[in-house]
Amino acid sequence: MDLDNIECISSSDGLDEEEIHHHHHHHHTINHHLPHQFPSSKPHNNTNNVVGATGLPPATSVHELLECPVCTNSMYPPIHQCHNGHTLCSTCKTRVHNRCPTCRQELGDIRCLALEKVAESLELPCKYYSLGCPEIFPYYSKLKHEALCNFRPYNCPYAGSECSVVGDIPFLVAHLRDDHKVDMHTGCTFNHRYVKSNPREVENATWMLTVFHCFGQYFCLHFEAFQLGMAPVYMAFLRFMGDETEARNYSYSLEVGANGRKLIWEGTPRSIRDSHRKVRDSHDGLIIQRNMALFFSGGDRKELKLRVTGRIWKEQQNPDAGVCIPNLCS
């Protein structure tokens, strides 16, 4: 998509509109030859080695015994050993071609049943404990929890490039601002105008990501064009920078229209735990067919001009009536 011809005018909470012209250098990517470590926060690509305010990860002699000498991950049954008693995990056994990586003796099919029994008796903290998780689990339940732990790092929500950066929310907000040059706005209302000179040239590409800060939280507003079957469509949707349970506390609306017609979408923002593609492919947002988009644009229908307005509000539970009432920011 020719981003030279895309213009966005954004206003937030009654501020005057400011013109932002998007050129090729605004379709930001990160130099992936550089390591994804940022000095402003914790290391974010290897949470096994994260050091937090609580200190270093706990390491006991038993825990070290359960560490595979090849991949350094915790071992789970079946745990294999050679004739000399050196152990390794079942995944690495196939990698070392049946040779013990410690003494080079043939491994065979000997199980270390004693170590497996020891593992059953252990209780260990979640590996995300330095990020705030207080939970302790039996050894064999730990992996299942860690796959769904609310304290696990988030993936970068930017959809314009394959970005592999992960981290907590404050880190990702700074990353979006500094590395992807995403526009940041404060307030819970927005007014965007999208302009494209040739709306018939539609590719699978993200047009815009804008981050809003309100109610002490961060929200990602996506607007893009993509092919739905054979027809090009335009879509806008909101994602919440946090977990799904928190996202349910908020609602948002999007509106687009002109010439006496309008489309309105209301919904709950999706968590950034759900990938951008998953949300887009589920059509969970405001979808505008091209013919309708051109109708809203008016004129000779040769240029796309869409104005999308919207707001975010927090649902508050009324303890007396048992119903939710919206809390609108001023």
Salt bridges, closest charged atoms under 4 A:
ASP4 OD1 - HIS23 ND1 3.79
ASP4 OD2 - HIS24 NE2 3.04
GLU7 OE2 - ARG193 NH2 3.63
GLU17 OE2 - ARG307 NH1 2.71
GLU19 OE1 - HIS21 NE2 3.42
ASP109 OD1 - LYS93 NZ 3.50
GLU116 OE2 - ARG111 NE 2.78
GLU146 OE2 - LYS142 NZ 2.78
ASP168 OD2 - LYS42 NZ 3.48
ASP178 OD1 - ARG177 NE 2.88
ASP179 OD2 - HIS175 ND1 3.09
GLU224 OE1 - HIS276 NE2 2.44
GLU224 OE2 - ARG280 NH1 3.38
ASP243 OD1 - ARG273 NE 2.71
GLU244 OE2 - ARG248 NH2 3.07
GLU255 OE2 - LYS262 NZ 3.84
ASP274 OD2 - ARG270 NE 3.05
ASP274 OD1 - LYS278 NZ 3.36
ASP281 OD1 - ARG280 NE 3.37
ASP284 OD2 - ARG270 NH1 2.84
GLU303 OE1 - LYS305 NZ 3.38
